[in-house]
Amino acid sequence: MENTRQAVVGVIGGQQADFVTRSLKLTSESLDMEPNAARIRVRVGRHERYTHVAILSGRLLGVTEHRNYVKYTFFNVDPAWRRRSADERAQDKREFGAACREFAEDHYLRAYSLVGTRGDCDLMVRAIAGTLEPIHELHVLLNQSGVLRFADVPYSYLAMTKESPYSDDPDRPLGPRAGADSKYLIVYPMWKKREWYRLPAEERMRVMRDHIAVARRFTGIETNTAYSFGLDDQEFVVAFDADDPAEFLDLVHELRATESSAYTASETPIFTCISASVERALDALDGERVRVPAG
């Protein structure tokens, strides 16, 4: 069953300053957007209808064979938002969800809940694209949502994928593997000590091979390392797909005894994120499920 809504669309970077109205058709999977969706700003009006749908599909839209930008954005919602009426909160969540679905039509996006795992953030959005412009536009749209009028961003990490100089895995992708989504994503920024970079390349390789050998004993953990040199404050952002957090705890405990650990300057804060559809992560903010309005 299909639903339609009217959206007010503004053209960014063009010469046409007025707003035009377009009809956007919602299917059971995603929004149909223009190919150049990164240049479109969509505002969902207070009176408009929107259908919640999940975007945890197996498709890796917008993930290229070359390097990709990865953005981890953590949101903390003010308790005042939960004192808004149920209708207002539902509309706020629809607006946030609409921005995510526009981006996910052509790019990789996953949502995670941190309710109960962190005290300083409630929701994380992981976005991947071949250029920075779609990621920028996603956050412009998110800032227009009602949720963001009552939230801040306590943590934000920008990075880029590249082939690891230490891995001998010929199938190591420059983006997430299809079907690699697990129940949890554990994320942290990381810095190495400057002494690490002064070691000869062969010595760094030796140290990291020992590190990798330990990690491979924990077969339920999938590592996703992205690089931030010159792009953001940290040097790396490391994310681990895991179905069992206890296995990840044991992995980190084992790695503390490796030689590579002595060259780590910092790997905090650390976030245990619960994988969820966008609507489920939003509903966890107030414990109320958003339903499609009748009509």
C-alpha distance (Angstrom), angle and dihedral (degrees) to the residues before:
residue distance angle dihedral
M1 . . .
E2 3.80 . .
N3 3.78 129.6 .
T4 3.78 127.6 -167.6
R5 3.76 132.8 -157.7
Q6 3.79 136.6 -177.2
A7 3.80 116.5 -116.8
V8 3.78 129.1 -169.2
V9 3.79 107.8 -129.0
G10 3.80 126.9 -165.5
V11 3.81 121.7 -165.0
I12 3.81 112.1 -130.1
G13 3.76 120.9 -152.3
G14 3.80 93.2 7.5
Q15 3.78 131.5 108.1
Q16 3.79 95.8 -114.7
A17 3.80 107.1 94.4
D18 3.79 99.5 177.5
F19 3.76 125.2 89.2
V20 3.76 122.9 -112.4
T21 3.78 130.1 -163.3
R22 3.73 122.9 -124.1
S23 3.78 134.3 179.7
L24 3.77 114.6 -125.7
K25 3.78 117.8 -162.8
L26 3.78 117.5 -143.6
T27 3.79 117.0 -151.8
S28 3.76 128.4 -177.4
E29 3.80 90.6 -88.1
S30 3.81 114.0 32.7
L31 3.77 151.3 -26.1
D32 3.82 118.5 -79.4
M33 3.81 105.5 -128.6
E34 3.77 135.9 172.8
P35 3.84 113.4 -87.7
N36 3.80 89.6 -113.5
A37 3.80 91.4 54.2
A38 3.79 92.0 145.2
R39 3.82 88.5 75.0
I40 3.80 96.0 51.4
R41 3.78 125.4 89.9
V42 3.79 114.3 -156.6
R43 3.79 122.6 -164.7
V44 3.78 117.8 -169.8
G45 3.79 107.3 -146.1
R46 3.80 122.2 -136.2
H47 3.80 91.1 -111.2
E48 3.79 97.1 48.4
R49 3.77 129.7 108.6
Y50 3.77 122.8 -124.8
T51 3.79 132.1 177.3
H52 3.79 118.7 -142.1
V53 3.79 113.7 -133.5
A54 3.78 133.0 168.2
I55 3.80 121.3 -112.2
L56 3.81 98.7 -165.0
S57 3.77 92.2 117.1
G58 3.77 125.8 143.6
R59 3.80 93.2 -111.4
L60 3.81 118.8 109.5
L61 3.77 96.4 -153.4
G62 3.78 116.3 -170.5
V63 3.82 94.2 7.8
T64 3.79 107.3 128.9
E65 3.78 133.8 -161.0
H66 3.79 87.6 -112.7
R67 3.80 129.4 62.0
N68 3.79 117.5 -48.0
Y69 3.79 132.6 -159.5
V70 3.79 114.8 -120.7
K71 3.79 122.6 -160.2
Y72 3.80 125.0 -170.1
T73 3.81 111.7 -169.6
F74 3.81 120.8 -176.5
F75 3.80 120.1 -161.6
N76 3.79 128.9 -159.2
V77 3.81 115.0 -162.3
D78 3.80 120.3 -146.1
P79 3.84 111.9 -122.0
A80 3.82 86.5 -127.3
W81 3.81 88.0 73.5
R82 3.80 90.7 64.6
R83 3.80 88.9 57.2
R84 3.78 91.2 62.8
S85 3.77 116.8 100.2
A86 3.81 119.2 -83.6
D87 3.82 90.8 -112.3
E88 3.80 92.4 51.6
R89 3.80 92.6 48.6
A90 3.79 91.4 47.2
Q91 3.80 91.1 53.0
D92 3.80 91.5 46.4
K93 3.81 89.4 54.4
R94 3.79 92.3 47.6
E95 3.81 89.7 54.9
F96 3.81 92.3 50.3
G97 3.80 90.5 46.5
A98 3.82 92.0 49.6
A99 3.82 90.8 56.6
C100 3.81 91.4 49.6
R101 3.78 92.9 48.8
E102 3.78 93.6 49.7
F103 3.80 90.1 54.8
A104 3.82 92.9 42.7
E105 3.79 91.5 56.0
D106 3.82 89.5 76.6
H107 3.81 104.6 10.6
Y108 3.79 143.5 45.5
L109 3.82 115.5 -88.2
R110 3.78 132.1 164.7
A111 3.80 130.4 177.0
Y112 3.79 128.5 -148.8
S113 3.79 135.5 -172.2
L114 3.80 121.3 -135.6
V115 3.80 94.8 179.8
G116 3.79 104.0 134.2
T117 3.82 96.0 10.4
R118 3.83 100.6 68.6
G119 3.77 131.7 27.9
D120 3.79 96.7 -153.9
C121 3.82 103.4 49.3
D122 3.79 136.1 33.7
L123 3.80 108.4 -171.7
M124 3.80 138.6 26.5
V125 3.79 130.1 -162.1
R126 3.80 118.8 -160.5
A127 3.80 112.4 -161.4
I128 3.81 128.0 -179.1
A129 3.81 127.7 -172.2
G130 3.79 139.4 154.9
T131 3.82 92.2 -118.4
L132 3.79 135.1 28.8
E133 3.81 96.3 -119.4
P134 3.84 97.6 78.5
I135 3.81 90.5 47.5
H136 3.79 89.9 50.5
E137 3.79 91.5 49.3
L138 3.81 92.3 48.3
H139 3.78 90.2 57.7
V140 3.80 91.7 45.9
L141 3.80 87.7 57.2
L142 3.79 93.4 44.4
N143 3.80 89.8 52.4
Q144 3.81 88.5 57.4
S145 3.80 92.5 57.2
G146 3.78 123.2 99.8
V147 3.80 91.9 -121.0
L148 3.80 91.8 62.4
R149 3.80 91.4 53.8
F150 3.82 85.0 68.4
A151 3.81 100.0 35.4
D152 3.76 142.1 67.4
V153 3.81 134.5 -158.1
P154 3.82 108.8 -117.6
Y155 3.82 93.2 173.3
S156 3.78 132.3 27.6
Y157 3.80 128.6 167.3
L158 3.80 128.9 -171.7
A159 3.79 120.5 -168.4
M160 3.79 143.3 149.9
T161 3.79 132.8 -130.7
K162 3.80 121.0 -120.4
E163 3.78 135.7 157.0
S164 3.78 114.0 -80.7
P165 3.82 114.5 -117.5
Y166 3.81 89.1 -146.3
S167 3.80 104.0 48.4
D168 3.80 121.5 92.4
D169 3.81 91.6 -168.0
P170 3.84 105.6 124.0
D171 3.80 90.6 -163.8
R172 3.80 96.0 55.3
P173 3.82 104.6 135.3
L174 3.80 128.9 -147.4
G175 3.79 88.7 -132.3
P176 3.82 136.7 29.2
R177 3.79 116.0 -59.7
A178 3.80 116.1 -111.2
G179 3.78 108.7 -98.2
A180 3.81 93.3 14.7
D181 3.83 93.2 122.4
S182 3.79 111.4 123.5
K183 3.80 133.0 -176.8
Y184 3.80 91.5 -94.4
L185 3.79 138.3 30.8
I186 3.79 114.7 -161.1
V187 3.80 112.6 -162.0
Y188 3.79 136.2 -176.7
P189 3.81 139.5 159.3
M190 3.78 115.7 -121.4
W191 3.78 139.0 -159.6
K192 3.80 127.5 -169.3
K193 3.81 123.0 -146.1
R194 3.81 114.5 -103.6
E195 3.80 88.6 -118.1
W196 3.80 87.4 69.6
Y197 3.78 92.8 63.1
R198 3.81 91.9 49.4
L199 3.81 92.1 59.9
P200 3.81 116.8 100.7
A201 3.79 113.2 -96.7
E202 3.82 91.6 -114.5
E203 3.82 90.9 54.1
R204 3.80 92.5 49.7
M205 3.80 88.6 50.0
R206 3.81 91.6 51.9
V207 3.81 92.7 50.0
M208 3.79 93.7 46.9
R209 3.80 93.9 47.5
D210 3.80 88.0 59.7
H211 3.81 89.8 48.1
I212 3.82 91.5 50.1
A213 3.81 92.3 47.4
V214 3.81 90.3 57.5
A215 3.80 92.7 46.2
R216 3.81 93.3 51.4
R217 3.80 91.0 61.7
F218 3.80 87.4 70.6
T219 3.77 99.0 70.3
G220 3.80 96.4 176.8
I221 3.81 92.8 65.0
E222 3.81 123.2 84.8
T223 3.82 115.9 -165.7
N224 3.81 123.9 -146.2
T225 3.80 113.2 -174.3
A226 3.80 121.7 -174.1
Y227 3.80 128.1 -177.3
S228 3.81 126.7 -127.4
F229 3.81 104.8 176.0
G230 3.81 106.1 148.4
L231 3.82 93.0 -6.6
D232 3.81 100.4 78.6
D233 3.81 139.8 -3.6
Q234 3.80 97.1 -87.2
E235 3.80 125.5 66.3
F236 3.81 97.5 -138.3
V237 3.78 139.7 10.9
V238 3.79 111.0 -149.7
A239 3.81 121.1 -164.7
F240 3.80 126.3 -176.7
D241 3.80 125.2 -160.4
A242 3.80 108.4 -146.1
D243 3.79 137.7 165.5
D244 3.80 92.8 -167.5
P245 3.83 118.2 43.5
A246 3.81 89.1 -165.1
E247 3.81 89.7 64.7
F248 3.80 89.8 52.0
L249 3.81 90.6 50.0
D250 3.81 89.6 53.6
L251 3.80 91.0 47.7
V252 3.81 93.4 53.0
H253 3.80 90.6 45.3
E254 3.82 90.6 53.6
L255 3.80 92.6 46.8
R256 3.81 91.4 56.0
A257 3.81 88.0 72.8
T258 3.82 94.9 52.4
E259 3.78 123.1 100.7
S260 3.80 91.4 -118.9
S261 3.80 90.7 64.4
A262 3.80 90.3 67.2
Y263 3.81 89.2 64.9
T264 3.82 95.5 52.4
A265 3.81 113.1 107.7
S266 3.82 97.4 -175.3
E267 3.79 140.3 -16.0
T268 3.79 102.4 176.5
P269 2.97 150.5 148.4
I270 3.77 95.4 48.1
F271 3.79 123.7 -164.3
T272 3.81 127.7 -157.1
C273 3.81 102.5 -157.7
I274 3.80 124.8 -168.5
S275 3.79 112.4 -140.2
A276 3.81 112.8 -123.2
S277 3.76 143.0 152.1
V278 3.79 113.7 -95.2
E279 3.79 91.9 -104.8
R280 3.81 93.3 48.0
A281 3.82 92.0 50.1
L282 3.81 90.1 49.0
D283 3.80 93.3 46.6
A284 3.81 89.0 53.6
L285 3.81 88.4 64.3
D286 3.81 92.3 71.4
G287 3.80 104.9 5.7
E288 3.79 92.9 -116.1
R289 3.78 124.8 118.5
V290 3.78 117.4 -132.5
R291 3.78 111.7 -132.0
V292 3.79 129.0 -164.9
P293 3.82 109.1 -98.9
A294 3.80 113.4 -111.8
G295 3.75 118.3 -114.1
